[in-house]
Amino acid sequence: MARLAQTAGLTDIQQEILSTVRSFVDKEIIPVATQLEHRDEYPTEIVEGLKELGLFGLMIPEEYGGLGESLLTYALCVEEIARGWMSVSGIINTHFIVAYMLKQHGTQEQKDTFLPRMALGEVRGAFSMSEPALGSDVSAITSKGVRDGEEYVLNGQKMWLTNGGTSSLVAVLCRSDEGHPEGTAPHKSMTTFLVEKEPGFGEVRPGLTIPGKIDKMGYKGVDTTELIMDGLRIPANRVLGGTTGRGFYQMMDGVEVGRVNVAARGCGVAQRAFELGVSYAQQRQTFGKPIAQHQAIQFKLAEMATKVEAAHAMMVNAARKKDSGERNDLEAGMAKYLASEYCKEVVEDAFRIHGGYGFSKEYEIERLYREAPMLLIGEGTAEIQKMIIGRRLLEEYRFQG
Ligand SMILES: Cc1cc2nc3c(=O)[nH]c(=O)nc-3n(C[C@H](O)[C@H](O)[C@H](O)COP(=O)(O)OP(=O)(O)OC[C@H]3O[C@@H](n4cnc5c(N)ncnc54)[C@H](O)[C@@H]3O)c2cc1C
């Protein structure tokens, strides 16, 4: 039988990369994921393996030591990795977003300084927009960067940094009023600062504290943290792109490719849930036959597989659109919305197929059940995706009467 979620038209190189990643996931991730997750343990060995595979530099151009691959290749790798353990895809996702923002918007000096070391996984990226009082409403950011000679002084509190502790380069979005007088539209008075730091917790450089890991219901192993800036001094050449006032657009560009990756994660987690459900349904007997032979369970499997296929197709479409150089915010928003909702539903169905055992920590589906909800939130909630989709539809289908 053909596997679900096949992708037509891949090159030999793409197929080779994907088959290498898939076998890494089967051998090195799936057997240990649930144990590590239950201990909330960082997957150090897996990360070393990803470095060897070159995954931290997958989309970084070859001139900087990366593999120069497309967003599609990247998203398909993320799908495979999330099938093994969603947290591992989270470890590379923020890194990928920061590398992408540097590639698209960085000065030549910034690209030369960071991209080669990012391609090797020596410098690892995190990005930080959210604050304790805001996530969806990025325009309400209160953290501030104020110019002082050849430096900026940053103050404020950030929230929910994926890889906040393990990263060594954080792209931090702050308000910067320099050159932007009072009353300037919020999105025109924001700047992305490239903050270098030591990995770890506590005061990781003067003026910068990473307090500790936030205790989460799922998405464990990968660290999610706060970040506190108290008189943090940043050289002026660490303004992304060299000019203030562009941070909002730079971050939105990064988040847009990030959305394709969240969709890919949803596809991967849903695939794994389907695999677990279809396998269990053929082993568990009730009323004298495997539950897979009861029509109600077959219908569930049919719905699950259809959702896996549909989400994969939309994710691939959104990635290909971006790779062709076209605007893909509509497709990325739709793919992220659909894949994360379907993922939650497929995981729920697989959980139900497991009956009482789904509630036991011995079964992998228990972990997936706690992981899927994160996809409804990260890189913009379902409501925010629908706002983006709705606005774009009204642009495309403007009433001409
Ligand atoms: C595990 C995890 C990791 C994260 N990693 C990162 C990271 O690496 N970097 C980062 O910057 N952020 C990160 N985030 C933050 C994440 O992006 C935000 O949680 C998300 O954007 C939602 O923001 P919020 O939590 O403040 O919810 P709010 O914005 O307060 O929203 C609350 C609810 O109101 C709804 N809502 C808000 N505005 C509207 C509206 N206009 N119309 C209709 N409904 C609305 C939302 O959809 C949601 O249901 C992470 C979050 C989590 C949980």
The ligand as a MOL file (V3000), in Angstrom:
LIG
                    3D

  0  0  0     0  0            999 V3000
M  V30 BEGIN CTAB
M  V30 COUNTS 53 58 0 0 0
M  V30 BEGIN ATOM
M  V30 1 C 4.6890 26.5840 23.9360 0
M  V30 2 C 4.6800 27.9490 23.3200 0
M  V30 3 C 5.7990 28.3910 22.6200 0
M  V30 4 C 5.8240 29.6960 22.1040 0
M  V30 5 N 6.9440 30.1380 21.4620 0
M  V30 6 C 7.0410 31.4390 21.0990 0
M  V30 7 C 8.2480 31.9820 20.5550 0
M  V30 8 O 9.2180 31.2490 20.3330 0
M  V30 9 N 8.3250 33.3140 20.3220 0
M  V30 10 C 7.2600 34.1460 20.5360 0
M  V30 11 O 7.3910 35.3510 20.2830 0
M  V30 12 N 6.0840 33.6710 21.0110 0
M  V30 13 C 5.9480 32.3360 21.2910 0
M  V30 14 N 4.7610 31.8440 21.8080 0
M  V30 15 C 3.6690 32.7630 22.0500 0
M  V30 16 C 2.5230 32.5660 21.0750 0
M  V30 17 O 2.8840 33.0940 19.8200 0
M  V30 18 C 1.2980 33.2770 21.6790 0
M  V30 19 O 0.9040 32.5110 22.8130 0
M  V30 20 C 0.1770 33.3750 20.6790 0
M  V30 21 O 0.4940 34.2870 19.6640 0
M  V30 22 C -1.1330 33.8230 21.3610 0
M  V30 23 O -0.9210 34.9440 22.1600 0
M  V30 24 P -1.4630 34.9970 23.6700 0
M  V30 25 O -1.0410 33.7350 24.3280 0
M  V30 26 O -1.0040 36.2680 24.2650 0
M  V30 27 O -3.0160 34.9810 23.5130 0
M  V30 28 P -3.9240 36.2890 23.2740 0
M  V30 29 O -3.3770 37.0910 22.1680 0
M  V30 30 O -4.1270 36.9460 24.5860 0
M  V30 31 O -5.2680 35.6040 22.7930 0
M  V30 32 C -6.1710 34.9490 23.7030 0
M  V30 33 C -7.3450 34.4210 22.8950 0
M  V30 34 O -8.0290 35.5050 22.2500 0
M  V30 35 C -8.0600 35.2940 20.8450 0
M  V30 36 N -7.9170 36.5840 20.1620 0
M  V30 37 C -6.9480 37.5070 20.3260 0
M  V30 38 N -7.1630 38.5750 19.5530 0
M  V30 39 C -8.3010 38.3230 18.8510 0
M  V30 40 C -9.0430 39.0290 17.8680 0
M  V30 41 N -8.6610 40.2250 17.4020 0
M  V30 42 N -10.1910 38.4530 17.3820 0
M  V30 43 C -10.5860 37.2340 17.8150 0
M  V30 44 N -9.9200 36.5170 18.7500 0
M  V30 45 C -8.7980 37.0460 19.2550 0
M  V30 46 C -6.9020 34.3700 20.5540 0
M  V30 47 O -7.0760 33.6600 19.3290 0
M  V30 48 C -6.9280 33.4680 21.7790 0
M  V30 49 O -7.9260 32.4910 21.6040 0
M  V30 50 C 4.7000 30.5320 22.2690 0
M  V30 51 C 3.5650 30.0590 22.9460 0
M  V30 52 C 3.5460 28.7830 23.4790 0
M  V30 53 C 2.3230 28.3180 24.2220 0
M  V30 END ATOM
M  V30 BEGIN BOND
M  V30 1 1 1 2
M  V30 2 1 2 3
M  V30 3 2 2 52
M  V30 4 2 3 4
M  V30 5 1 4 5
M  V30 6 1 4 50
M  V30 7 2 5 6
M  V30 8 1 6 7
M  V30 9 1 6 13
M  V30 10 2 7 8
M  V30 11 1 7 9
M  V30 12 1 9 10
M  V30 13 2 10 11
M  V30 14 1 10 12
M  V30 15 2 12 13
M  V30 16 1 13 14
M  V30 17 1 14 15
M  V30 18 1 14 50
M  V30 19 1 15 16
M  V30 20 1 16 17
M  V30 21 1 16 18
M  V30 22 1 18 19
M  V30 23 1 18 20
M  V30 24 1 20 21
M  V30 25 1 20 22
M  V30 26 1 22 23
M  V30 27 1 23 24
M  V30 28 2 24 25
M  V30 29 1 24 26
M  V30 30 1 24 27
M  V30 31 1 27 28
M  V30 32 2 28 29
M  V30 33 1 28 30
M  V30 34 1 28 31
M  V30 35 1 31 32
M  V30 36 1 32 33
M  V30 37 1 33 34
M  V30 38 1 33 48
M  V30 39 1 34 35
M  V30 40 1 35 36
M  V30 41 1 35 46
M  V30 42 1 36 37
M  V30 43 1 36 45
M  V30 44 2 37 38
M  V30 45 1 38 39
M  V30 46 1 39 40
M  V30 47 2 39 45
M  V30 48 1 40 41
M  V30 49 2 40 42
M  V30 50 1 42 43
M  V30 51 2 43 44
M  V30 52 1 44 45
M  V30 53 1 46 47
M  V30 54 1 46 48
M  V30 55 1 48 49
M  V30 56 2 50 51
M  V30 57 1 51 52
M  V30 58 1 52 53
M  V30 END BOND
M  V30 END CTAB
M  END
